Amino acid sequence: AIGADATAARASTLALSQIGDSRAQNLMELKLSSGALIDRRAALTYFAKLPEKGIEVAKRLASNTIEREARMGIELMGLIGTENSLTTVATYLKDPRRGVVIQALLSLDRRCPAASRPIMMELRQAVDPLIKAVAQRVDVGR
């Protein structure tokens, strides 16, 4: 998955992502920082299959000051989808960074914890037009 042949490396990364073997953790952590979206997505899918390690990685990413990393962490917590991970995602609805709030909204679509639903509803009246548009599109859940 890290060889010189880009096609073989990509195919190997995707295969490891689908298999979900814990021996690939170090490699998949490297793939989270890849410049290639397909590699990052494969790594997110991989860690979503290993919730314990996935939550650890997601929290580390979400607390990053780099917005792209924070968004990946939030997305990973949403992919894991446990009550605990979704509650953590909901805390990012009040983040000052537009992209982080939008990612939190998308990750909570149709499954927002009850305690955070009022915040999602408030965001439907946000001053930021992009946050407002996304908040109006997502379903808070039942």
Backbone as a ProteinNet text record, in pm:
[ID]
protein_1_A
[PRIMARY]
AIGADATAARASTLALSQIGDSRAQNLMELKLSSGALIDRRAALTYFAKLPEKGIEVAKRLASNTIEREARMGIELMGLIGTENSLTTVATYLKDPRRGVVIQALLSLDRRCPAASRPIMMELRQAVDPLIKAVAQRVDVGR
[TERTIARY]
81.6	0	85	215.8	302.4	411.2	389.3	488.9	493	584.8	605.3	492.7	428.5	318.9	192.1	152.2	39.1	-91.4	-112.1	-235.5	-241.8	-132.6	-128	-140	-75.9	-83.4	-226.6	-295.2	-434.2	-524	-506.3	-587.4	-561.3	-437.3	-403.2	-465.4	-462.6	-522.5	-672.3	-738	-882.4	-913.3	-832	-853.5	-835.5	-729.7	-707.1	-820.8	-874.3	-986.9	-1108.7	-1133.9	-1250.1	-1230.6	-1109.2	-1079.9	-1089.7	-1032.2	-1039.1	-948.9	-840	-746.9	-671.5	-665.1	-601.6	-451.8	-390.5	-247	-216.9	-318.2	-297.2	-313.8	-328.7	-355.7	-251.9	-125.3	-20.8	-24.4	-40.4	-48.9	-169.6	-284.6	-406.2	-397.6	-325.4	-305.3	-223.8	-126.7	-50.1	-140.2	-230.8	-319.9	-418.2	-444.9	-532.6	-474.5	-342.1	-278.2	-245.5	-291.1	-261.8	-320.9	-255.2	-307.9	-421.2	-436.8	-539.9	-666.3	-776.4	-904	-941.6	-917.4	-955.3	-881.8	-756.6	-680.1	-735.1	-766.7	-823	-957.4	-1041.3	-1172.5	-1156.5	-1061.3	-1036.3	-992.9	-908.7	-863.3	-979.3	-1067.1	-1183.9	-1273.9	-1296.2	-1377.6	-1313.5	-1183.7	-1110.3	-1131.8	-1109.4	-1120.4	-1264.3	-1359.8	-1501	-1533	-1456.9	-1478.1	-1413.8	-1328.3	-1260.7	-1296.1	-1418.4	-1467.7	-1376.9	-1317.5	-1234.1	-1114.9	-1041.7	-927.5	-976.7	-1088.8	-1144.2	-1180.3	-1239.2	-1275.1	-1149	-1048.2	-921.7	-862.4	-857.6	-804.4	-893.6	-1025.4	-1119.5	-1107.5	-1095	-1082.1	-952.7	-846	-718.2	-729.4	-790.4	-806.5	-898.3	-1010	-1109.7	-1055.6	-961.1	-905.2	-793.1	-761.5	-654.7	-695.8	-600.2	-628.7	-642.2	-591.6	-606.3	-747.8	-823.5	-965.3	-989.3	-910.9	-931	-917.8	-819.5	-800	-917.6	-962.1	-1075.3	-1201.2	-1222.6	-1340.2	-1334.3	-1215.1	-1201.7	-1233.8	-1188	-1217.1	-1366	-1433.6	-1578.1	-1649.5	-1605.8	-1665.9	-1647.3	-1529.1	-1502.5	-1592.7	-1610.3	-1700.6	-1843.1	-1883	-2014.5	-2025.5	-1918.9	-1919	-1926.7	-1861.3	-1866.2	-2008.8	-2069.5	-2212.5	-2261.7	-2174.9	-2222.1	-2281.7	-2355.7	-2414.8	-2305.7	-2198	-2086.8	-2021.7	-1998.9	-1932.5	-2023.1	-2153.3	-2245.5	-2259.7	-2254.4	-2257.4	-2132.8	-2020.1	-1896.6	-1906.2	-1961.3	-1979.4	-2064.4	-2168.4	-2259.9	-2189.4	-2081.3	-2009.2	-1945.3	-1924.6	-1862.5	-1963	-2090.5	-2189.8	-2166.5	-2089.8	-2061	-1918.2	-1849.5	-1712.1	-1710.8	-1609.5	-1604.8	-1572.2	-1525.7	-1488.1	-1607.6	-1637.8	-1752.7	-1751.2	-1639.8	-1631.7	-1653.2	-1608	-1624.9	-1772.7	-1841.1	-1984.5	-2062.1	-2029.2	-2098.4	-2074.7	-1952.6	-1924.1	-2001.5	-2010.7	-2087.7	-2235.4	-2289.1	-2428.8	-2451.1	-2362.1	-2375.2	-2361.5	-2271.4	-2249.6	-2366.6	-2441.9	-2555.3	-2688.6	-2685.6	-2809.3	-2889.9	-3013.2	-3109.3	-3074.9	-2972.7	-2937.9	-2872	-2916.4	-2863.5	-2912.2	-2823.3	-2867.5	-2973.3	-3071.5	-3184.5	-3139.9	-3038.5	-2993.1	-2936	-2891.1	-2828.7	-2921.8	-3041.4	-3134.7	-3168.4	-3185.3	-3212.1	-3098.8	-2976.3	-2862.5	-2872.5	-2904.8	-2919.7	-3031.9	-3138.7	-3251.7	-3212.4	-3134.1	-3086.4	-3000.1	-2922.4	-2834.3	-2911.9	-3039.1	-3122.6	-3144.3	-3110.7	-3120.8	-2982.4	-2878.4	-2741	-2718	-2627.4	-2589.4	-2511.6	-2427.5	-2347.8	-2441	-2447.7	-2541.9	-2515.3	-2389.4	-2359.3	-2403.3	-2374.3	-2417.9	-2570.7	-2633.8	-2779.9	-2838.6	-2780.7	-2831.8	-2819	-2705.6	-2686.2	-2777.5	-2788.5	-2874.7	-3020.6	-3061.5	-3200	-3223.2	-3118	-3128.4	-3124.9	-3052.5	-3038.1	-3160.6	-3182.6	-3292.3	-3233.3	-3294.4	-3241.5	-3265.2	-3358.1	-3384.5	-3504	-3533.1	-3649.7	-3607.3
-121.3	0	126.4	111.2	229.5	214.4	123.8	97.8	206.4	191.2	288.8	286.4	173.4	161.3	219.7	336.9	409.4	331.1	262.6	186.4	70	-2	-114.7	-64.2	47.8	104.5	143.3	206.6	247.7	125.8	25.6	-96.2	-166.2	-168.7	-230.3	-154.4	-22.9	59.8	33.6	29.5	3.1	-136.3	-233.8	-370.6	-377.4	-314.2	-314	-244.2	-141.1	-69.2	-159.2	-236.5	-325.7	-444.2	-492.4	-606.6	-565.2	-451.3	-401.2	-472.3	-529.1	-599.2	-498.4	-525.4	-431.5	-414.1	-505.4	-492.9	-378.3	-322.5	-212.9	-74.7	-67.6	60.5	168	135.4	235.7	289.1	198.8	238.8	329	290.9	369.6	506.2	515.8	647.2	735.6	677.3	753.9	798.6	711.6	742	854.3	877.8	988.9	1124.2	1131.5	1257.2	1260.6	1163.4	1155.2	1274.3	1311.8	1416.7	1366	1234.9	1175.8	1148.1	1204.8	1187.7	1040.3	961.1	819.6	746.4	782.6	721.1	764.7	893.2	942.8	877.2	864.6	800.2	653.5	585.5	444.9	433.6	525.2	522.9	550.9	643.3	670.5	547.4	482.4	360.4	252.5	241.6	142.7	167.2	291.3	319.9	313.7	333.9	319.8	174.3	81.3	-61.6	-105	-21	-50.2	61.5	59.7	173.4	220.2	127.9	169.9	253.3	201.7	274.9	394.5	375.8	483.4	605.7	586.9	701	771.7	694.2	753.6	841.3	788.9	862.9	983.9	962.7	1070.7	1187.1	1158.8	1266.2	1344	1270.7	1337.8	1429.8	1378.7	1458.8	1578.6	1555.6	1661.9	1775.9	1747.1	1853	1930.8	1894	1959.5	2100.8	2191.7	2329.9	2342.4	2244.2	2244.4	2198	2281.7	2253.7	2122.1	2092.9	1968.5	1846.9	1849.6	1738.7	1729.3	1844.2	1846	1791.2	1830.1	1781.1	1630	1577.1	1431.8	1360.1	1415.5	1355.3	1352.3	1461.8	1469.1	1370.9	1365.1	1270.6	1126.9	1095.6	961.2	928.5	1023.3	998.5	972.9	1045.9	1022.7	886.5	843.3	710.6	600.1	620.5	521.6	514.5	630.7	638.4	587.6	572.7	532.9	654.9	630.9	741.3	836.4	779	858.9	942.3	881.4	955.3	1066.1	1040.5	1143.3	1257.5	1226.8	1332.5	1419.2	1357.6	1433.8	1521.5	1467.2	1545.8	1668.9	1652.6	1763.2	1879.8	1852.9	1962.7	2056.9	2008.3	2090.2	2179	2171.9	2260.2	2406.1	2427.8	2563.5	2606.6	2532.5	2565.4	2694.2	2777.9	2902.6	2883.8	2766.6	2743.7	2692.3	2762.2	2728.9	2583.4	2537.8	2402.7	2295.9	2322.2	2227	2217	2330.2	2330.2	2256.6	2284.2	2218	2067.7	2025.3	1881.9	1819	1887.5	1835.6	1821.9	1920.9	1913.4	1792.7	1774.8	1663.1	1528.2	1521.5	1395.4	1360.5	1462.1	1439.1	1426.8	1435.5	1428.9	1303.8	1323.6	1219.7	1143.5	1187.4	1114.1	1201	1323.8	1415.2	1375	1373.5	1345.6	1448.4	1403.3	1489	1618.4	1612.8	1732.2	1838.7	1799.4	1894	1940.2	1888.7	1927.9	2076.9	2139.8	2284.3	2364.9	2321.5	2391.4	2378	2257.2	2237.5	2325.5	2336.3	2419.4	2567	2611.1	2750.1	2780.7	2683.9	2705.2	2727.9	2694.8	2722.9	2872.9	2949.6	3095.8	3160.8	3085	3135.6	3254	3340.4	3456.1	3410.3	3311	3258.6	3185.5	3230.2	3170.3	3022.5	2979.4	2839.1	2749.1	2792.1	2715	2709.2	2821.4	2828.3	2732.5	2731.8	2645.5	2498.3	2459.7	2319	2282.2	2370.9	2344.3	2327.1	2401	2388.8	2259.8	2203.6	2081.9	1953.6	1956.3	1833	1810.2	1683.9	1642.7	1616.1	1673.9	1655	1514.5	1443.6	1306.5	1298.5	1180.4	1158.8	1090.5
0	0	0	9	3.6	-102.2	-195.2	-299.2	-405.5	-497.4	-603.6	-707.1	-724.1	-820.3	-756.7	-802.6	-743.3	-752.6	-864	-881.5	-783.4	-768.5	-674.3	-530	-500.5	-365.4	-331.4	-425.3	-401.6	-384	-469.3	-458.8	-325.1	-282.4	-154	-38.1	-44.8	60.8	69.7	-44.6	-45.4	8.9	-27.9	21.4	172.6	222.9	367.6	441	380.6	439.7	452.3	350	350.8	445	454.7	541.9	688.5	722	859	958.2	911.9	999.9	1087.1	1216.6	1310.1	1285.2	1213.7	1184.5	1088.8	1024.9	929.6	992.2	1124.3	1190.1	1159.5	1171.3	1148.2	1005.5	910.8	770.7	748.2	804.4	783.8	851.4	961	1022.3	927.9	859.8	760.6	645.3	605.2	491.7	526.1	654.1	693.1	650.9	638.9	598.2	450	376.8	233.9	158.9	54.1	-32.6	-120.7	-129.3	-214.8	-134.3	-178.5	-110.8	-96.3	-198.6	-193.6	-81.5	-56.9	52.3	187.7	201	327.3	356.8	252.8	270.2	310.1	248.7	282.8	429.1	473.7	613	708.6	674.2	758.5	767.6	654.6	652.1	738.5	729	808.9	958.2	1003.7	1146.6	1196.4	1109.2	1149.5	1183.6	1128.3	1155.6	1287.3	1342.9	1469.7	1568	1623.4	1701.3	1814.7	1887.5	2000	1952	1856.5	1801	1719.6	1649.8	1568.1	1649.9	1766.9	1852.1	1899.5	1933.7	1978.1	1866.4	1746.4	1631.7	1600.4	1604.6	1572.7	1669.4	1797.5	1896.4	1876.3	1844.8	1819.8	1697.6	1591.4	1470	1494.3	1561.7	1582.7	1667	1753.9	1838.5	1769.4	1646.8	1571.1	1531	1529.8	1487.8	1336.8	1263.5	1117.3	1085.6	1017.6	995.3	922.2	821.1	745.8	836.6	925.2	1019.1	1115.7	1166.2	1259.1	1191.9	1068.2	996	975.9	948.3	932	1062.7	1174	1303.1	1331.6	1300.4	1320.9	1227.9	1104.3	1010.4	1058.3	1108.8	1159	1277.2	1369	1481.9	1432.4	1329	1270.9	1205.7	1139.9	1077.2	1182.4	1294	1402	1455.7	1476.2	1504.6	1638.7	1736.6	1869.1	1939.4	2045.4	2120.9	2170.7	2220.8	2271.3	2160.6	2045.3	1937.3	1882.6	1874.6	1824.9	1924.9	2053	2155.2	2143.7	2115.5	2096.7	1971.8	1864.6	1741.9	1770.5	1849.8	1879.4	1948	2019.5	2084.9	1982.6	1862.4	1758.1	1684.5	1720.6	1659.4	1698.6	1803.5	1850	1819.2	1736.5	1699.2	1616.9	1632.9	1555.8	1406.6	1368.3	1228.8	1148.8	1040.9	956.4	910.5	856.9	804.1	909.9	1030.4	1140.2	1178	1186.2	1218.7	1109.7	985.5	874.7	878.6	905.4	914.3	1029.4	1141.1	1254.6	1216.7	1148.4	1104.2	1013.9	917.6	824	894.6	990.7	1062.5	1154	1196.1	1286.4	1213.2	1082.3	1003.9	1039.1	1083.9	1121.5	1248.3	1322	1444.4	1550.3	1559.8	1659.7	1799.1	1897.9	2034.5	2077.6	2151.9	2190.5	2257.3	2339.6	2411.8	2318.4	2201.2	2108	1996.6	1991.7	1885.4	1887	2004	2002.3	1936.5	1954.9	1892.3	1740.6	1693.5	1548.5	1494.6	1569.6	1525.6	1523	1620.6	1623.4	1501	1458.3	1344	1214.6	1212.9	1095.3	1076.5	1179.4	1173.1	1181.4	1153.8	1164.5	1071.8	1112.2	1030.8	906.9	924	812.9	715.4	590.2	495.9	465	466.6	438.4	554.1	676.4	792.9	795.1	769.6	769	664.4	544.7	436.5	473	528.1	565.3	681.5	780.9	897	855.4	755.1	709.7	632.4	576.2	497.6	581.1	691.7	770.3	859.7	889.4	975.6	1115.3	1218.3	1353.2	1406.1	1349.5	1392.7	1485.3	1528.1	1614.8	1741.8
[MASK]
++++++++++++++++++++++++++++++++++++++++++++++++++++++++++++++++++++++++++++++++++++++++++++++++++++++++++++++++++++++++++++++++++++++++++++++

